[in-house]
Amino acid sequence: MRASLIQFGVDPQEPVDSRRQRAASLVREQRGSDLVVLPELWTVGAFAYESFESEAESVSDGPTFSAMSKAARDAGVWLHAGSVPERAADGGLYNTSLVFTPEGELAATYRKIHRFGFDQGEALLMSAGTELATVALPETVAGLATCYDLRFPELFRGLVDAGAQTFVIPAGWPAKRLAHWTLLARARAVENQAYVLACGTGGTHAGVEQAGHSVVVDPWGEVLAEAGEGEEVLTVDLDMSRVATTREQFPALKDRRLG
């Protein structure tokens, strides 16, 4: 399976509509990949809290939905379109990821469960999701998580129990905690014997420098590819049979006694 992670650069001076069209163009350029991934809240910036309300949209017919659906169809790829600020039917806001089929159909959504901010920022403005989400791709079952979720291993155990063999994690991770980003991505891969595709952003979100360094980790915890700090596309060919092989050769998951 060929995966392309688009480490999108967020420029706060770029209009959202322009950013949306530029992201769609980058997706179309990945024709030939099987899975394309965008980062968290790339339409507004993960730390641009003042824009969440004004840029919130429907995940079934909003402007990002329409642009990404068409881009997935044009490129003929499975597209994890990162996340957007979702305006729910009850008026609440969620940090919601969207996954599209190569035909442009919405295959899955995931509302971020763990919101960052310690009762400020996202944690104050967004409601928490409550349901785990997986999506069956042609060669793997992908478990969905977002940014701060990476710090909560129980979420990933739940995804493994739901059949996940690969974790797809869009993020807007700050540069000052870059070391944690790489460490946690490798830890989630090792402890669950799964691939990790962690896609971050470049640039600056509301004054917060982004870590970049999108990373692909194999089920044994080896880093297969890692991006730099700026906008970049990271493309990696993955042998999905390695998940089953690793779990058979070192069957640690079978020895679980808790949970």
Disulfide bonds with the S-S distance in Angstrom:
none
